[in-house]
């Protein structure tokens, strides 16, 4: 078996995927093909999650900047921001694990 950090061509790598297992636990892809179907699917989902986070942040700022926003809107914005932050942290962790020397 190859190195887990995948620094050399043809080695086995592990990647934290942007979705949890059915039990809600971290889900990993172990492969020696960094450009495989599941890797590309994970790349696409990470990009969508980060884009959604950007959109939600813009919308939440509008609600939070308005001092008379109803508390239900503020709470909803906070919940969506928390979801997006969790997604962004998972993406950051996944990408950090794939850096050389991790």
N, C-alpha and C positions, 0 to 999 in steps of 0.2 A: 504494500500500500504506500502511496506517496505522502508528501507533506500535507498537513491540513491547511496551511496558509496559501497554497496554490501559487507559489512564486515561480515555479518552473513549469514549462509546457508539459501537459500530460499528467499532472499530479492531481490527486484527489483533493477537492475543496469542500468545505461545508458552508452553507449560506443560510442565514436566518431569513425566512420568507416573510413577506408582509401580511400574512394571514395566519391565524392561530389554527391549531389542530381542532378536531371536533370537540375535544375536552377543554378547549380554551388555553392550552399550553403552547409554548413556542414550537414552531414547526421548522425543520431544517431540511434543506436539499443537500444531499451528498452526491457529488458527481465529479467526473473528470472532464466534463464538457461544459465550460462556462457559457457557451453560446447556444445551449440546448433550448428546447421548447419551454420548459418550466422556468428556466432562467430568464428568457425573454418575457414570459408572462409576468414574472415577478418584477422585472424592470418596468414594464408597462403599468402595473398596479402601483408601484412606488411613485412613478411620475404622476399618475392620477391622484394619488393621496396628497402629494405635495401641492399640486395645482388646486385641489379642493381646499386645502389649508389656506392657501393664499386668498381664494375667493371668500371663505368663511371669515378670515381676518378682516378683510375689507368691509364686509357686511356687519360684522360685530362692532367695528369701530364706529360705524354710523349710529348704531343703537347706543353704544356706550358714550358717545359724544353728546347725545341728546339728554339733558338733565331731567326731562319729563318722560323718558321712555318707561313704559309700564314694567313693573318688576317681572312679569312673566316673559317679556321679550328679553330682558337682561339675563334672566335665568336660562332661557333657551340659548342665547348667544354664548353664555358661559359653558353650557353643556356641549355645544358643538365645538367650541374652542378646545375643551378638554379632550374630546375625541380626536380632533386634528393634531393636537400636541402629542397624544399617545402614538398616533400613526407616524408622525415626524420623528419621534424618539426611536421607534422601531426601525425606521429607514436609516437613521444615523447609526444605530447600533449595528445593523446589518452591513452597512458600508464600512464602518470602522473595523469590523471583524475581517473584512476582505482586504484591508490595507496590508502591504508587505510588512512583516515583522510583528503582526498582531498575534 
